[in-house]
């Protein structure tokens, strides 16, 4: 199990407010967005993630976050929330 580093919720909120939406760093990359859902957890913050089944045709067995590649006409927020 990975080490857990407790994070003060207020400190995280302050830092997060300083970060804006980031665009694609290069035309070679496809735009995408993910949701980092943090929630209060004993000792710090928890992070929502899912484990893909090994049978998935793409990225089987990997840990993933909600979101992915942006679809035509979609905003980053819409992508991250699906």
C-alpha positions in Angstrom: 0.0 0.0 0.0 1.3 3.5 -0.8 2.1 5.9 1.9 -0.7 8.3 2.7 0.2 12.0 3.1 -2.4 13.9 5.1 -3.5 17.2 3.4 -5.3 20.0 5.2 -8.5 20.6 3.2 -8.3 24.4 3.6 -4.7 24.4 2.3 -5.6 22.3 -0.7 -8.6 24.6 -1.5 -6.3 27.6 -1.4 -3.8 26.0 -3.7 -6.4 24.7 -6.1 -8.0 28.2 -6.4 -4.6 29.4 -7.8 -4.6 26.8 -10.6 -6.5 27.6 -13.8 -7.7 25.2 -16.6 -4.6 24.0 -18.5 -4.8 23.6 -22.3 -3.1 20.9 -24.4 0.7 21.4 -24.2 1.4 20.4 -27.8 -0.6 19.8 -31.0 0.6 16.2 -30.8 -1.5 15.6 -27.8 -5.3 15.1 -27.8 -7.2 17.3 -25.4 -8.7 15.6 -22.4 -9.8 16.2 -18.9 -10.3 14.1 -15.7 -12.0 14.7 -12.4 -10.0 14.7 -9.2 -12.7 14.1 -6.7 -11.2 14.7 -3.2 -13.3 14.1 -0.1 -12.7 14.4 3.6 -11.2 11.1 5.0 -9.8 10.4 8.4 -6.3 11.7 8.4 -6.6 13.8 5.3 -8.3 13.6 1.9 -9.5 10.6 -0.1 -9.4 10.4 -3.9 -12.1 8.7 -6.0 -10.6 6.3 -8.6 -11.8 3.2 -10.4 -10.0 0.0 -11.2 -10.7 -1.2 -14.8 -11.3 -4.9 -15.2 -8.5 -6.9 -16.9 -10.9 -7.7 -19.8 -11.3 -4.1 -20.9 -10.1 -3.8 -24.5 -8.1 -0.6 -23.7 -6.2 0.0 -20.5 -7.4 -3.2 -18.9 -6.4 -3.6 -15.2 -5.4 0.0 -14.8 -6.5 2.6 -12.2 -8.5 5.4 -13.9 -10.2 8.7 -13.1 -13.6 9.9 -14.4 -13.2 11.7 -17.7 -10.9 11.0 -20.6 -10.5 12.4 -24.2 -12.6 15.4 -25.1 -15.3 14.8 -27.7 -16.1 17.3 -30.3 -18.0 20.3 -28.9 -17.4 19.2 -25.3 -16.0 21.5 -22.6 -13.3 20.2 -20.2 -15.8 20.2 -17.4 -18.3 18.1 -19.4 -15.5 15.6 -20.2 -14.3 15.3 -16.6 -17.9 14.7 -15.4 -18.7 11.8 -17.6 
